[in-house]
């Protein structure tokens, strides 16, 4: 299937590693020119060089802290200046959920929740607010927000709050921007094979003397009983970023390999 993405222009936040990096690669492989954003310049620029060499598309690194509205606006302005416009926004910039903090009531302090909302929820709001006028003006666009299956389970107060908030933001944006030709969706990854997970399992494998594949099999509790790779989440996001996804907006797409038991409708 031709996704009709050739020549489109995208911003991917959190694009230096993990799901964001995989999404940037997926889009570039479909002919999209991409600006990737993250806070740290050196790995971001290295990621842009690698993706440019691999895909042959323009991949530009713009160091950005999505906690700063001025820097977010500068990111969008530079994208428009460099690429001539913007068509797609993928929000993937986030800290690891709760950063290892306690997930129960007594252990969840105000600052933990503020940190989660500041980066993942308000950060997504800032980028969408800066990009939306360009999408509305051209009467076409896609915004995809990466959230997480933590929105559907109560493992951590801070994690659940931030992920549900991203879903709420997505639905509000979809209803407002839909008449202007802009689709907005949220993708919920589950446990995903990224550099972070691979590094963790490598350490565990060295300590235990067990194979990484065996360790992965133990933690894969989804319907497929295997860990979903970041590239497989990126495949879903790439489709949602395309004109082919016209029938999907305002909804959540789970991309975790299935959750055994519950019926979602």
C-alpha positions in Angstrom: 0.0 0.0 0.0 1.3 3.4 -1.0 0.8 5.6 2.1 1.0 8.8 0.0 3.5 10.3 2.4 6.2 11.2 -0.1 7.1 14.9 0.3 5.3 15.4 3.6 7.1 17.2 6.4 7.1 16.1 10.1 8.2 17.0 13.5 8.9 14.2 15.9 9.7 15.1 19.5 11.7 12.6 21.6 13.3 11.7 18.3 16.8 10.9 19.4 16.0 7.4 20.7 13.3 4.8 21.5 9.9 5.0 19.9 10.4 8.6 18.7 13.6 7.5 16.8 11.8 4.5 15.3 8.9 6.8 14.2 11.3 9.2 12.5 12.9 6.4 10.6 9.5 5.0 9.6 8.4 8.3 8.3 11.6 9.1 6.5 11.5 5.6 4.8 8.1 6.6 3.4 9.6 9.8 1.9 8.9 12.3 4.7 11.4 15.0 5.6 11.7 15.1 9.4 12.8 17.4 12.1 13.6 15.5 15.3 13.6 17.2 18.6 15.0 16.3 22.0 16.7 18.1 24.9 20.3 16.8 24.4 22.1 18.0 21.3 24.8 15.5 20.8 22.8 12.2 20.6 20.1 14.1 18.7 22.5 15.3 16.0 24.0 11.8 15.8 20.5 10.3 15.3 19.8 12.8 12.5 23.0 12.0 10.7 22.3 8.3 10.9 18.7 8.6 9.7 19.8 10.9 6.8 22.3 8.3 5.7 19.9 5.4 6.0 16.9 6.9 4.3 18.2 9.6 2.0 15.7 12.1 3.3 16.3 15.4 5.1 16.4 14.7 8.9 17.2 17.8 10.9 18.1 17.9 14.6 16.7 20.8 16.7 17.5 20.6 20.4 14.3 21.5 22.2 12.9 21.4 25.7 9.2 20.9 25.3 8.8 22.3 28.9 9.7 25.7 27.4 7.0 27.3 25.3 9.4 29.7 23.6 11.6 26.9 22.5 8.7 24.9 21.2 7.6 27.8 19.1 11.1 28.3 17.8 11.2 24.6 16.9 8.1 24.9 14.8 9.3 28.2 13.2 12.6 26.6 12.2 10.8 23.6 10.8 8.7 25.8 8.6 11.7 27.8 7.5 13.8 24.7 6.7 11.2 22.5 5.2 8.8 25.0 3.8 6.0 24.0 6.1 4.8 21.2 8.4 2.2 18.5 7.9 2.7 16.0 10.7 3.4 16.2 14.4 4.3 13.2 16.5 4.6 13.8 20.2 6.9 11.2 21.8 9.0 13.3 24.2 8.6 12.0 27.8 10.6 11.0 30.8 10.3 7.3 31.9 7.0 7.2 33.8 7.3 8.4 37.4 11.1 8.0 37.0 11.1 5.1 39.4 9.0 6.9 42.1 6.5 5.1 44.2 3.2 4.5 42.5 0.9 4.3 45.6 -1.0 7.1 47.3 1.4 7.6 50.2 4.4 7.7 48.0 3.0 10.0 45.3 4.0 13.5 46.1 2.8 16.6 44.3 6.2 17.1 42.5 6.0 13.7 40.9 2.7 14.4 39.3 3.7 17.9 38.3 6.8 16.5 36.5 4.7 14.0 34.6 2.1 16.5 33.5 4.7 19.2 32.7 6.7 17.0 30.2 4.2 14.7 28.7 0.9 16.5 28.9 1.7 20.2 28.8 4.7 19.5 26.5 2.3 17.8 24.0 -0.1 20.7 24.4 2.6 23.2 23.6 3.7 21.5 20.4 0.2 21.0 19.2 -0.7 24.6 19.9 2.3 25.8 17.9 1.8 23.5 14.9 -2.0 23.6 14.6 -2.3 27.0 12.8 -0.2 25.7 9.9 -2.2 22.6 9.6 -5.5 24.4 9.8 -4.3 27.0 7.2 -3.4 24.2 4.7 -6.6 22.2 5.6 -4.6 19.0 6.2 -2.5 17.6 8.9 -1.9 14.8 11.4 -1.1 14.9 15.1 -0.2 11.6 16.8 0.4 11.6 20.6 2.3 8.7 22.1 0.8 7.8 25.4 0.9 4.3 26.9 -1.2 1.4 28.1 -0.7 2.8 31.6 -3.9 4.8 30.8 -5.8 1.5 31.1 -4.4 0.1 34.3 -3.9 1.4 37.8 -0.2 0.6 38.5 0.9 4.1 39.3 -1.1 7.2 40.1 1.3 9.5 38.3 1.5 7.2 35.2 -2.2 6.8 34.9 -2.9 10.5 35.3 -0.4 11.5 32.6 -1.5 8.9 30.1 -5.2 9.5 30.5 -4.6 13.2 30.3 -2.9 12.7 26.9 -6.0 10.8 25.7 -8.2 13.6 26.9 -6.0 16.2 25.1 -6.2 14.1 21.9 -10.0 13.9 21.9 -10.4 17.6 22.5 -7.9 18.5 19.7 -9.5 16.0 17.3 -13.0 17.5 17.8 -11.8 21.0 17.3 -9.4 20.5 14.4 -11.3 17.8 12.5 -13.4 20.2 10.5 -10.2 21.8 9.3 -8.9 18.5 7.9 -6.6 17.6 10.8 -6.8 14.1 12.3 -5.5 13.6 15.9 -5.0 10.2 17.5 -3.3 8.7 20.5 -1.2 5.5 20.4 -0.8 3.4 23.5 2.4 1.3 23.4 2.9 -1.4 26.1 6.2 -2.9 27.0 8.4 -2.0 24.0 11.8 -3.1 22.9 13.9 0.1 23.0 17.5 0.9 23.8 16.5 1.4 27.4 14.9 -2.1 27.7 17.7 -3.8 25.8 20.3 -2.1 28.1 18.4 -3.2 31.2 18.1 -6.8 30.0 21.7 -6.9 28.9 22.7 -6.1 32.5 20.3 -8.7 33.9 21.6 -11.3 31.5 25.2 -10.6 32.5 24.3 -10.9 36.2 22.2 -14.1 35.8 24.0 -15.8 33.0 20.7 -16.2 31.1 19.9 -15.3 27.5 18.2 -12.0 26.8 15.5 -13.8 24.7 14.6 -15.9 27.8 14.4 -12.7 30.0 12.2 -11.1 27.4 9.9 -14.1 27.3 9.4 -13.8 31.0 8.2 -10.2 31.0 6.1 -10.4 27.8 2.6 -10.8 29.3 0.7 -9.5 26.3 -1.6 -11.6 24.1 1.2 -12.3 21.7 3.5 -13.3 24.5 6.4 -11.4 23.0 7.8 -8.0 23.4 6.8 -5.5 20.7 9.7 -3.7 19.0 9.8 0.1 18.7 9.8 -0.4 14.9 6.4 -2.2 15.1 4.9 0.7 17.1 6.4 3.0 14.5 4.6 1.2 11.7 1.3 2.0 13.4 2.2 5.6 13.8 3.4 5.9 10.2 0.1 4.7 9.0 -1.8 7.1 11.2 0.4 10.0 9.9 -0.6 9.2 6.3 -3.6 10.3 4.3 -4.7 6.7 4.3 -5.8 7.1 8.0 -8.6 9.6 7.2 -11.2 7.4 8.9 -9.4 7.4 12.3 -9.5 10.4 14.6 -10.0 11.2 18.2 -9.5 7.5 19.1 -6.8 5.5 21.0 -4.9 2.8 19.2 -3.3 0.2 21.4 0.0 -1.0 20.1 1.2 -3.4 22.8 0.5 -6.8 21.3 -2.9 -7.2 23.0 -4.0 -7.1 26.6 -5.3 -10.5 27.7 -8.8 -10.5 29.2 -10.5 -7.1 29.1 -12.8 -6.1 26.3 -12.2 -2.6 25.1 -14.8 -1.0 22.8 
